[in-house]
C-alpha cells in the first residue's frame, strides 16, 4: 500500500507499472501505453480510467489529432512514483 498526501492509496502492480511508465516522458497515448505494456487498448483504457478516478493521471484531447487522447501524470501521480522509488532504495 502506498500513501499520497498522507492518505492510503491501493495500487495494483499493473497500475504502478503504468504510473512508472508514464513518468518516463510528458504524455503518452493510450495506444502507446497498450503497446509498451503488451496489453489490448481496452485493457490500457481500463487501467488509465482507474488511475484517473484515483487522481493519479489525467486524460486530455491531443491537440494535433483529436481522435487521440493523451495521458499524463498528475502531481499526485508523480508523488506516488517518487515515494515508491525512494522506498525501494
Buried (B, 14 or more C-beta within 10 A) or exposed (E): EBEBEEEEBEBEEBBBBBBBBBBEEEBBBBEBBBEBBEBEEEBBBEBBEBBBEBBBBBBEEEEEEEEEBBBBBBEBBBBBBEBBEEEEE
